[in-house]
Amino acid sequence: MSHGKQFTLYSNKTGANGWKVAFVLEELGLTYESIYLDFARGEHKAPEYTQYNPNGRIPALIDHRSNDFVIWESNAILLYLIKKYDKENKLGVTNEEDKYKLLQWLFFQASGQGPYFGQAIWFMRFHPEHLPSAIERYQKETQRVLSVLESVLSKQEWLVGNKPTIADISFITWHQKLVERPAVKKLYEEQAKLLAANN
C-alpha cells in the first residue's frame, strides 16, 4: 500500500457512501488514494479488506498521518475528519446545540435514508424475484425521507448552522446545492470517467 498520500480510502465506483467521504477529504484539502472495490468479485468480503472493516461494506479510511488509524462507517468517518482536520470549522459547527443537530441529521441519514434507499434499489434492480409489496414499501419510505428533507430545506438553505456541513454532505446525492461546489463537481467528473472506463 502506497503511503505517498495522507489517507487511503476504500470505496466503490458507484456507491454513494465512499464518494461522500471523498467530498469531505477534497473540501478539507487532504490528499488520499482511492481503492475501488469490485463488489461483483466480492472484494468487499475478502480478508484483505475485512481486516480493515469487519462489516465488509464500504467505505473504510486509513489515516496515515495518525499511525494508520482505521475507521469505517461513512458518517463516523465524516465526524472523525472534521474533529481532527477541520480546524477552521469549514464543514462543522461550533454552537453546542448545532453539534447535536448535526448528529441528529447524521443519525437520520444512517438509519433512514441510507437503508431505505439501498433496499429500494435492491428490490427494484437486483432481487432475483419481483416483489411488488417490498418495492412499494421501500419506495414509500424513500418518499417519506425525501419529504422530511424537503420540509426543512424548503425553509432554509442548509440543514444546520446556516452553512454547508457534513450533515448536508451525508445526503450528498439528494442535496442539489452541494452538487455545484467545485470539490463535488470534480469528483463527480472523476466518477463518470471511472464508470465510462468500465463500459
C-alpha positions in Angstrom: 0.0 0.0 0.0 1.3 3.4 -1.0 1.8 5.9 1.8 2.5 8.9 -0.5 -0.9 10.2 0.4 -2.2 11.2 3.8 -5.1 8.7 3.6 -6.2 5.6 1.8 -10.0 5.4 1.1 -11.6 2.1 0.3 -14.6 2.9 -1.9 -16.7 1.7 -4.8 -17.2 3.4 -8.2 -21.0 3.7 -7.8 -21.7 3.6 -4.0 -22.6 7.0 -2.6 -21.1 6.4 0.8 -17.5 6.2 -0.4 -17.9 9.3 -2.5 -19.2 11.5 0.3 -16.0 10.7 2.3 -14.0 11.8 -0.8 -16.0 15.0 -0.9 -15.0 15.9 2.6 -11.3 15.0 2.0 -11.4 17.2 -1.1 -13.2 20.1 0.8 -10.5 19.9 3.5 -7.6 19.8 1.1 -6.4 16.4 2.3 -4.6 14.0 0.0 -5.8 10.5 -0.5 -5.6 7.4 -2.6 -9.0 5.7 -3.5 -9.1 2.0 -3.9 -12.3 0.9 -5.6 -13.5 -2.5 -4.5 -15.3 -4.6 -7.1 -18.5 -5.9 -5.4 -19.2 -8.4 -8.3 -15.9 -10.1 -7.5 -16.6 -10.0 -3.7 -13.6 -7.8 -2.9 -15.5 -6.1 -0.1 -15.9 -9.5 1.7 -12.3 -10.7 1.2 -9.9 -10.9 4.2 -7.6 -8.2 2.5 -10.5 -5.7 3.1 -12.3 -7.1 6.2 -9.1 -6.8 8.2 -9.9 -3.1 8.0 -13.7 -3.3 8.0 -15.1 -6.5 9.6 -18.6 -5.4 8.3 -17.5 -5.9 4.7 -19.0 -2.7 3.4 -17.5 0.5 2.0 -16.1 2.9 2.9 -13.2 2.5 5.2 -10.5 5.1 5.7 -6.9 4.6 6.8 -5.2 7.7 8.3 -1.5 7.5 7.6 -1.0 10.8 9.5 -2.1 9.1 12.6 -0.3 5.7 12.9 -2.5 4.1 10.1 -5.6 4.6 12.2 -8.6 2.8 10.6 -12.2 3.9 10.7 -15.3 2.7 8.9 -19.0 3.7 8.6 -19.2 6.8 6.4 -20.8 9.2 9.0 -18.3 8.2 11.7 -15.5 8.9 9.1 -17.0 12.4 8.4 -17.1 13.2 12.2 -13.6 12.0 12.6 -12.3 14.1 9.7 -13.9 17.3 10.9 -12.9 16.8 14.5 -9.3 16.1 13.6 -8.6 18.1 10.4 -11.2 20.8 10.1 -9.6 23.4 12.4 -11.4 26.3 10.6 -14.8 24.6 11.0 -15.4 24.7 7.3 -17.8 21.8 7.4 -18.5 21.6 11.1 -20.4 23.7 13.7 -19.2 25.3 16.9 -22.5 26.0 18.7 -23.3 23.2 21.2 -26.9 22.9 20.1 -25.9 22.9 16.5 -23.5 20.0 17.3 -26.4 17.9 18.4 -28.5 18.9 15.4 -25.6 17.8 13.2 -25.6 14.4 14.9 -29.4 14.3 14.6 -29.1 14.6 10.8 -26.3 12.1 10.6 -28.3 9.6 12.6 -31.3 10.2 10.4 -29.3 9.7 7.2 -27.7 6.4 8.6 -30.9 5.0 10.0 -33.4 6.3 7.4 -32.2 7.5 4.1 -29.2 5.1 3.7 -31.0 1.8 4.4 -34.4 2.7 2.8 -32.8 4.0 -0.4 -30.5 1.0 -0.5 -33.3 -1.5 -0.1 -35.5 0.3 -2.7 -32.7 0.0 -5.3 -32.0 -3.7 -4.3 -35.6 -4.8 -4.7 -36.1 -2.7 -7.9 -32.9 -3.8 -9.7 -31.1 -6.7 -8.2 -33.5 -9.0 -6.2 -34.0 -12.3 -8.2 -37.8 -12.2 -7.7 -40.1 -9.3 -8.5 -41.8 -8.5 -5.1 -44.2 -5.6 -5.6 -45.0 -5.3 -1.9 -41.3 -4.9 -1.0 -40.8 -2.4 -3.8 -43.8 -0.4 -2.7 -42.7 -0.4 1.0 -39.2 0.9 0.3 -40.4 3.4 -2.4 -42.8 4.9 0.2 -40.1 5.1 2.8 -37.8 6.8 0.3 -40.5 9.3 -0.4 -41.1 9.9 3.3 -37.4 10.5 3.9 -37.3 12.9 1.0 -40.4 14.7 2.3 -38.6 15.3 5.7 -35.6 16.8 3.9 -37.9 18.9 1.6 -39.9 20.2 4.6 -36.6 21.6 6.1 -34.7 22.6 3.0 -37.8 24.5 1.6 -37.4 26.9 4.5 -33.6 27.1 4.8 -30.7 26.6 2.6 -28.7 24.1 4.7 -29.6 21.5 7.3 -27.8 23.0 10.3 -25.8 26.1 11.2 -26.8 28.2 8.1 -23.9 26.7 6.2 -22.9 23.6 4.3 -21.7 20.9 6.8 -21.1 17.2 6.9 -24.9 16.9 7.6 -25.6 18.1 4.1 -22.8 16.0 2.6 -24.2 12.9 4.2 -27.2 13.3 1.9 -25.0 14.4 -1.0 -26.7 12.7 -3.9 -30.0 14.3 -2.9 -28.8 17.8 -2.0 -28.6 19.8 -5.2 -26.9 22.9 -3.8 -23.8 20.9 -2.8 -23.5 19.4 -6.3 -22.4 22.8 -7.6 -19.4 23.0 -5.2 -16.1 22.7 -7.1 -14.8 19.8 -5.0 -18.0 17.9 -5.6 -18.1 18.6 -9.3 -14.5 17.5 -9.6 -15.3 14.1 -8.0 -18.5 13.6 -10.0 -16.4 14.1 -13.2 -13.9 11.5 -11.9 -16.7 9.1 -11.1 -18.1 9.5 -14.6 -14.7 8.7 -16.1 -14.3 5.6 -13.9 -17.8 4.3 -14.9 -17.2 5.1 -18.6 -13.9 3.1 -18.5 -15.9 0.0 -17.4 -18.1 0.1 -20.5 
